[in-house]
Amino acid sequence: STMFLVGLSGGIASGKSTVVAVLRELGCAVIDADVIARQVVQPHSKAYQQILQHFGTEIILENGEINREALGNIIFSQPEKRRLLNSITHPEILKEMLKQILKYFVLGYRYVILDIPLLFETRGLTRFMKYTVLVYCDPPTQLARLMKRSGLGAAEAEARLSSQLPLDEKREWATHVIDNSGDREGTRRQVLRLHARLEDSLHFLWARLAVGTAVAGLGGLAFLLLRHFIS
């Protein structure tokens, strides 16, 4: 096998979804950590039943789904509740991620992209990646895009950006950078070059994803993803 893992991340309004769309067009295997974190707490799932048992029906919306805002208020103010939630969701997130990685391994993919918004915040995760990719854009462009996309004023948009690690800091940690400060076509060309380089690589890393080791590396992922959704 020559399969290896590539961690993909960015920042709010940096254009990561644009890059992911191009990668999917190219037929790349992409595992979306956001999607998994939501899936494992859907109604009737194992994690959902446990959350309902420990946190009560007051965190359930009329449609049966979990009220992330209500749950967030509980876990952010009560560390013991946060640890409890982590103990419920971590194993399910890990199980699904490994299941999808194994599927792509069996299918013979050269590499698998793990789309993790908080990849660089959870520094332990990067040890499992052969390469890490940051979708970058310059700060003024990022601010303007966020204001346009969300309808926020400058002060509100700047406050949201300041709650994340600056892209310039993440840029120093990434092995590859996609600069999305320009137009879509320029970004697409960069993604095509990156894909060609990854396809030519002969490195592999899948064997390092043994469950025991991965548990340690993925320790804080579920909570950070939940916090990402709530904020």
N, C-alpha and C positions, 0 to 999 in steps of 0.2 A: 504494500500500500504506500501511496505517496500523499495521502490526504493530510491537510493541516488546517489550523483554525486561524481566522482573521477577525480581529475585533474592530468593529466600526462604531464610531461615536461622533458627537458634534456638540452643539449648544442650541439653545432656543433660537429659532429663526436663522440658523446657519445654513439650512438647505439640505439636511441629511435625507429627508424624504425624497428629494430630487435625485440624489445619488443612488439611493436604494432602488428607485424606479428604473434607473438605467441598468443597474446590476441585474435586476429581475428580467429586463428585456434581453439581456445577454445570456439568460438561462442559468445564472448563478444560484447556488443554494444559500438562502438567507433565512436565518432564524431570528425572529423578532421577539426580544425579551419582554417588551411592553405587552404584546399579545398574549404571551404565556402567562404573565403575572395576572392578567385579567381572566384568562380561561380557568385557572386553577381555583378561583373563588366564585365561579358561576353557580347558580342554584343547583342543588342536588349533587354537587361535587363533594368529595370527601372533606376538603378544606372548608367548604361552605358550611357543612353540617357541624364541624368542630367550632368554627367561628360563631355560629348561631348558638351553640350550646354554652360557650364561655362568655359571650358578649351580650346575649339577649336579643330579643326581637326589636328593640328600639333602634337598632342600626340597620334595619331592613326597610327598603322602600316598598311602596304599594305594588310595584311590579315583581317583587320578590328578590330583587338584586340588592347587594350590599350598598349602603349609603357610605361612600368613601369619605365624605366630609365628616360625618358623625363618627365613624371609626377612627379617622385621623385625629379628631379632637381628643379621643380617649387615649390613644397610644402615645401621642406627643406629650401629654400631661402626666401619664402614668407609666414609668419605665418598665414596671413588672408586666403590665399589659402588653407593652411593645415586645418584650421578650417572649411572651406567650404567643402572640400573633406570629412572630418569626418562627417559633418552633412548629407552628401549624403549616405555614406556607412554604418555608425553605425546602423541605423534602419534596413537596409536590412540584415546585418550580425546577429543582434540580433533576428530578425524575423525567420531566417532560423535555428539558433541554438535552439531556443525555440520550433520550429516546430518539429525538430528531437528528442529533449528530450521528448516532448509530445508523439510522435510516440512510442518510446521505453517504456514509462510509460504505455501506453494503451496495449502494447504487453506483459506487465507483467515482464519486466526485473528487476532483483534484483538491479543492479547498471548500470550506464552509465559512460563511460570514455570520458572525454573531452581532446582531444589531442591538447594542446596549447603550442607552442614553447616558448612563452614569458609569461608563467603563473606567474612566480615569479617576473618578471619585472613589471607586472601589478598587484601589490599586492592586489588591491581591489577584484580581481576575486576569490582569495582563500577563501573568506568568504562564497561562495556558495558551496564549496566542503566539503564533510564529511571527505575525505582523500585527500592528495596530494602525488603523486609518482614522484620521481626524478630518471631518468636513469643516473647513474653516471659511470665515469671511471677516473682513476687517471690521473693527468695532463700530464706526459710523454707519456702515451698510447694515450691520446686524441690528442696530438700534432703529434705523429707518424701516427695515422690513418688519420688525416686531410691531412698531407703531401702526404701520399700514395694515398688517394682518389682523391685529387684535383690536384696533381702534383705541389704543391707549394714548394718553398724553406722554410727553417726554419724561416727566418725573416717574410716572408709574412704570413705564417701560424700562427705564434705567434701574429702578428698584428690582424688577424681575431679573434683569441681567446680572445685577450684583449678587443675587442669591446663588449664582452658579460660579464654578471656577472659570476664570477668563480663558477665552480660546487661545490667547497668546501663551498662556501657561501650559495648557494642554498640548499645544503645538510642539513644545520642547520634548514631550514624552512620546509622541507618535513616530512610528517608523515611516509612515507615508502621510502626506497631506494633500487633500483635494481642496484647492482654493476656489471657493464658490462666490467670490466677491464680484465676478463679472457676469456675463450672460450665460444662459443655459447651454448653448452650444460649446462654449469654452469649458464649462464643467464636464460636459459629456465627453469631450476629447480627453480630458484628464482621466476620467473613469475608464475609458477604452484602453489607454496606455497602462493603467494600473492592472486591469484585468489581464492584458497580454503578458505583463511581467509575472503575475501570480500563476498564470497557466504554465509558464516556462519553468517555474520553481520546482525543484525536486525534493524539497524539505517536507517532513511530515511530523505531526505532533499528537496524533490521536491517542496513542498509548498512554499519554500522561493524564488522560481523563478518567482514570480509575475513580470509582465513586468515593473512596475514602479520602483521596487527595482533593478531589473537586469540592467536597463538602466544606473543607477548610477555606478554599479559595472563594467560594460563593457565599460565605457566611452572611454578609450584610446585603446581598442583592435584593431580596424580597422586600425588606423594609425600605430601602432606598427607592425602589421602583414604586412602591405604594406612596411614598412621600412625593415622588415625582408626579404621580397621577393627581394627588390631592391638591398640590400647589398649582 
